[in-house]
């Protein structure tokens, strides 16, 4: 390396042109640039390569790194977690909970992987101690940070099942539903059966305690939860939830569908889901109910034309489309008028050519 440095100095001494006694500003700038370039070249030339550095740098073992990361404020969270686990396995649930609580009290971030694992373990200890509300709170904190945590969903649902507080039933059977959707692999075969049992008991018990608008609101919220959880993959479950409320309303004739009510919202949502699944046979009765509330809604009437056409009720579709064109329900815009005329043209063809009946113009 000394020879490299000497040779670089020689380059600086002999390669750089001598500065004149009265150097102009331009020549000073040229000399400065050349000198800077030569200094950089000397640094790069004299720096040892990767092979030389590899012998001097020692990597920190992954176990030591994990242990260092688990130290928070001088407290070893990993050691406290292991101590709590050992006490839990020995059946000393009170002491295990204390160890978990001490670890969480020293954690600066309760949303990291270590803290969430300790929260799940403390929830298990709380369940063993019969402290179901505290177990629910621990699991809820975990699920706020990790919505897909199957262990937290399972323990929260089991705690709700044991606590027998109806105000938590909806939360419990929604957790079970998500676990059922994830399948047996998420919790195991035996636990999966228990999850289905809990879901059925909590849901049936909770819905039986509700009626009228309270029932419709709960079923509407359950349906929206299915869609928010898995988009349209659980649309059949959402339709089932809405149907529970609407069947109850239909059985109790004194409770009619009122515009803006939760029952009407359930009906509107089921119409949307029937449309997306192309279930036109079931769509027509729901549209009939909605059109009693809003008889001048041309969008709904055009949707009923579409359902009539899909179900091959051509004459009903033709009549509905003509009423739209003739402004029986109010003046249509150009798009609605064009759609209605398209129905008239197609229905006229179907009735005359296929059904063999003459259509009056």
C-alpha positions in Angstrom: 0.0 0.0 0.0 3.0 2.3 0.6 4.2 1.9 -2.9 0.7 2.8 -4.1 0.7 6.0 -2.0 4.2 6.9 -3.2 3.3 6.3 -6.8 0.2 8.5 -6.4 2.3 11.2 -4.9 4.6 11.0 -7.9 1.6 11.4 -10.2 0.6 14.5 -8.3 4.1 15.9 -8.4 5.0 15.1 -12.0 1.6 14.9 -13.8 0.2 18.1 -12.6 1.6 21.1 -14.5 3.5 23.7 -12.5 1.4 26.7 -11.6 2.6 30.0 -13.0 3.5 32.8 -10.6 0.6 34.9 -11.8 -2.1 32.3 -12.5 -5.4 33.4 -13.9 -8.7 32.4 -12.4 -9.3 29.9 -15.2 -5.9 28.1 -14.6 -6.6 28.0 -10.9 -9.9 26.2 -11.4 -8.2 23.7 -13.8 -5.5 22.9 -11.2 -8.1 22.5 -8.5 -10.2 20.1 -10.5 -7.1 18.0 -11.5 -5.9 17.9 -7.9 -9.3 16.8 -6.6 -9.5 14.0 -9.3 -6.1 12.8 -8.4 -6.9 12.7 -4.6 -10.1 10.6 -5.4 -8.0 8.2 -7.6 -5.5 7.8 -4.8 -8.2 7.0 -2.2 -9.9 4.4 -4.5 -6.5 2.8 -5.4 -5.4 2.5 -1.8 -8.7 1.2 -0.3 -8.6 -2.6 0.4 -11.0 -4.8 -1.5 -14.0 -6.9 -0.2 -11.7 -10.0 0.3 -9.5 -8.0 2.7 -12.5 -6.7 4.6 -14.3 -10.0 4.9 -11.7 -11.3 7.3 -12.1 -8.3 9.7 -15.9 -8.1 9.9 -17.7 -10.6 12.1 -21.5 -11.1 11.6 -23.7 -11.0 14.7 -25.4 -14.4 15.2 -29.1 -14.3 14.4 -30.0 -15.6 17.9 -28.0 -12.7 19.5 -29.7 -10.3 17.2 -33.2 -11.6 18.1 -32.3 -11.3 21.7 -31.0 -7.8 21.3 -34.2 -6.8 19.6 -36.3 -8.3 22.4 -34.6 -6.1 25.0 -36.9 -3.1 25.8 -35.8 -0.7 28.5 -33.3 -3.1 30.0 -36.0 -5.9 30.2 -35.6 -9.1 28.2 -39.1 -9.7 26.8 -38.1 -13.0 25.3 -37.0 -14.3 28.7 -40.2 -13.1 30.3 -42.3 -14.7 27.6 -40.5 -18.0 28.0 -40.9 -17.8 31.8 -44.6 -17.2 31.3 -44.9 -20.1 28.9 -43.2 -22.4 31.4 -45.5 -21.4 34.2 -48.5 -21.8 31.9 -47.4 -25.4 31.1 -47.0 -26.1 34.8 -50.6 -24.9 35.4 -49.5 -21.8 37.3 -51.8 -19.5 35.3 -51.7 -16.6 37.8 -47.9 -16.4 37.7 -47.9 -16.9 34.0 -50.2 -13.9 33.6 -48.0 -11.8 35.8 -44.9 -12.6 33.6 -46.8 -11.7 30.5 -48.1 -8.5 32.0 -44.6 -7.5 33.1 -43.3 -8.1 29.6 -46.1 -6.0 28.1 -45.5 -3.2 30.6 -41.9 -2.9 29.4 -42.8 -3.1 25.7 -42.4 0.2 23.8 -44.4 -1.0 20.8 -47.3 -3.3 21.5 -48.0 -3.9 17.8 -44.8 -5.8 17.0 -44.6 -9.6 16.6 -43.2 -10.2 20.1 -45.8 -8.1 21.9 -48.7 -9.6 19.9 -47.5 -13.1 20.8 -47.4 -12.2 24.5 -50.9 -10.7 24.2 -52.2 -14.0 22.7 -50.6 -15.9 25.5 -52.0 -13.7 28.2 -55.4 -14.1 26.7 -55.0 -17.9 27.0 -54.0 -17.5 30.7 -57.0 -15.2 31.3 -59.3 -17.9 29.9 -57.8 -20.5 32.2 -58.5 -18.1 35.1 -62.1 -17.5 33.9 -61.3 -13.8 33.1 -63.1 -13.9 29.8 -63.6 -10.1 29.5 -59.9 -9.6 29.9 -59.2 -12.3 27.4 -61.5 -10.6 24.9 -59.7 -7.3 25.4 -56.3 -8.9 24.7 -57.5 -10.6 21.6 -59.2 -7.5 20.3 -55.9 -5.6 20.8 -54.1 -8.2 18.7 -56.8 -8.1 15.9 -56.5 -4.3 15.7 -52.8 -4.8 14.6 -53.3 -8.1 12.8 -56.8 -8.7 11.4 -55.9 -12.1 10.0 -54.7 -13.7 13.3 -56.6 -17.0 13.6 -55.4 -17.7 17.1 -56.8 -14.3 18.4 -60.2 -14.9 16.6 -60.5 -18.4 18.0 -59.7 -17.4 21.6 -62.0 -14.4 21.4 -64.9 -16.5 20.1 -64.3 -19.1 22.8 -64.2 -16.5 25.5 -67.4 -15.0 24.3 -69.0 -18.4 24.2 -68.0 -19.0 27.8 -68.9 -15.5 29.1 -72.6 -15.7 27.9 -72.9 -11.9 27.4 -75.4 -11.2 24.5 -73.7 -7.9 23.7 -70.7 -9.8 22.4 -72.5 -12.5 20.5 -72.3 -10.7 17.1 -68.5 -10.3 17.5 -68.2 -13.9 18.4 -70.1 -15.5 15.6 -68.4 -13.1 13.1 -65.0 -14.4 14.3 -66.3 -18.0 13.9 -67.5 -17.2 10.4 -64.1 -16.0 9.3 -62.5 -19.1 10.8 -65.0 -21.3 9.0 -64.2 -19.6 5.7 -60.5 -20.1 6.3 -61.1 -23.8 6.6 -59.9 -26.7 8.8 -56.3 -25.9 8.2 -56.5 -22.7 10.2 -57.4 -24.3 13.5 -57.4 -28.1 13.1 -60.2 -30.6 12.4 -61.4 -31.0 16.0 -61.3 -27.3 16.8 -63.0 -26.5 13.5 -66.1 -28.5 14.6 -66.1 -26.6 17.9 -65.9 -23.3 15.9 -68.9 -24.3 13.8 -70.9 -25.2 17.0 -70.0 -21.9 18.6 -71.0 -19.9 15.5 -74.4 -21.6 15.3 -75.2 -21.2 19.0 -74.2 -17.6 19.2 -75.9 -16.5 16.0 -79.2 -18.3 16.6 -79.3 -17.2 20.2 -78.6 -13.6 19.3 -81.0 -13.3 16.4 -83.8 -14.8 18.3 -83.5 -12.1 20.9 -84.0 -9.4 18.3 -87.0 -8.3 16.2 -88.3 -5.7 13.8 -85.8 -2.9 13.1 -83.2 -4.2 15.5 -83.1 -7.6 13.7 -83.0 -5.9 10.3 -80.1 -3.6 11.4 -78.1 -6.6 12.8 -78.7 -8.7 9.7 -77.7 -5.8 7.5 -74.5 -5.3 9.5 -73.7 -9.0 9.3 -74.2 -9.0 5.5 -71.9 -6.0 5.1 -69.3 -7.6 7.3 -69.2 -10.6 5.0 -68.7 -8.4 2.0 -66.0 -6.2 3.7 -64.2 -9.3 4.9 -64.0 -11.2 1.6 -65.5 -8.8 -1.0 -68.0 -10.8 -3.1 -66.6 -14.2 -2.2 -69.1 -14.5 0.7 -72.1 -13.0 -1.1 -74.2 -16.2 -0.5 -73.7 -15.7 3.3 -74.6 -12.0 2.9 -77.9 -13.0 1.1 -78.6 -15.5 3.9 -78.2 -12.8 6.5 -80.6 -10.4 4.7 -83.1 -13.2 4.1 -83.4 -13.9 7.9 -84.5 -10.3 8.5 -86.8 -10.1 5.4 -88.5 -13.4 6.2 -89.3 -12.2 9.7 -90.8 -8.9 8.3 -92.9 -10.9 5.8 -94.2 -13.2 8.5 -95.3 -10.3 10.7 -97.7 -8.5 8.4 -98.1 -5.6 10.7 -94.5 -4.6 9.9 -94.4 -3.3 6.4 -91.5 -2.2 4.3 -91.1 1.6 4.9 -88.9 3.8 2.8 -85.7 4.5 4.6 -86.2 1.7 7.2 -83.6 -1.0 7.9 -86.0 -3.5 6.4 -86.1 -1.5 3.1 -82.3 -1.2 3.2 -82.0 -5.0 3.6 -84.4 -5.4 0.6 -82.4 -2.9 -1.5 -79.1 -4.7 -0.6 -80.6 -8.1 -1.5 -81.8 -6.8 -4.8 -78.3 -5.7 -5.6 -76.8 -9.1 -4.6 -79.5 -11.0 -6.6 -78.6 -8.8 -9.6 -74.9 -9.5 -9.3 -75.5 -13.2 -9.0 -78.0 -13.1 -11.9 -80.7 -14.7 -9.7 -83.6 -13.1 -11.7 -86.3 -15.4 -10.4 -85.7 -14.3 -6.9 -85.0 -10.7 -8.0 -88.6 -10.0 -9.4 -90.5 -10.4 -6.1 -88.0 -8.1 -4.3 -88.4 -5.5 -7.1 -92.1 -5.7 -6.7 -91.8 -4.8 -3.0 -89.4 -1.9 -3.8 -91.6 -0.5 -6.5 -94.5 -0.2 -4.1 -92.3 2.1 -2.1 -90.9 4.1 -5.1 -93.3 3.5 -8.0 -91.6 6.2 -10.2 -88.1 4.8 -9.9 -87.3 4.1 -13.6 -84.0 2.4 -12.8 -85.9 -0.2 -10.8 -88.5 -0.6 -13.6 -85.8 -1.1 -16.2 -84.1 -3.6 -13.9 -87.4 -5.5 -13.7 -87.6 -5.4 -17.5 -84.2 -7.1 -17.5 -85.4 -9.7 -15.0 -88.6 -10.3 -17.0 -86.5 -10.8 -20.2 -84.2 -13.3 -18.5 -87.1 -15.3 -17.1 -88.8 -15.2 -20.6 -91.8 -13.2 -19.3 -91.8 -11.3 -22.6 -95.3 -9.8 -22.5 -94.8 -8.4 -19.0 -91.4 -6.9 -20.1 -93.1 -5.4 -23.2 -95.8 -3.8 -21.2 -93.4 -2.4 -18.7 -91.1 -1.0 -21.4 -94.0 0.7 -23.2 -95.1 2.4 -20.0 -91.6 3.8 -19.5 -91.5 5.1 -23.1 -95.0 6.6 -22.7 -93.9 8.4 -19.5 -96.5 6.7 -17.4 -94.0 6.8 -14.4 -92.6 10.2 -15.3 -90.4 11.3 -18.3 -87.4 9.1 -18.9 -84.0 10.6 -19.8 -82.5 9.7 -23.2 -80.6 6.7 -21.9 -83.6 5.2 -20.2 -85.8 5.8 -23.2 -83.2 4.1 -25.5 -83.0 1.1 -23.1 -86.8 0.8 -23.0 -87.1 1.0 -26.8 -84.5 -1.8 -27.0 -86.7 -4.0 -24.7 -89.8 -3.2 -26.9 -87.9 -4.2 -30.1 -86.6 -7.5 -28.6 -89.9 -8.4 -26.9 -91.9 -7.8 -30.0 -89.7 -10.2 -31.9 -89.9 -12.8 -29.2 -93.7 -12.6 -28.8 -94.4 -12.7 -32.6 -91.7 -15.1 -33.9 -91.3 -17.4 -30.9 -94.6 -17.3 -29.0 -96.6 -16.9 -32.3 -98.8 -14.0 -31.0 -99.6 -10.8 -32.7 -98.3 -7.7 -30.9 -100.4 -4.5 -31.2 -98.3 -1.5 -32.2 
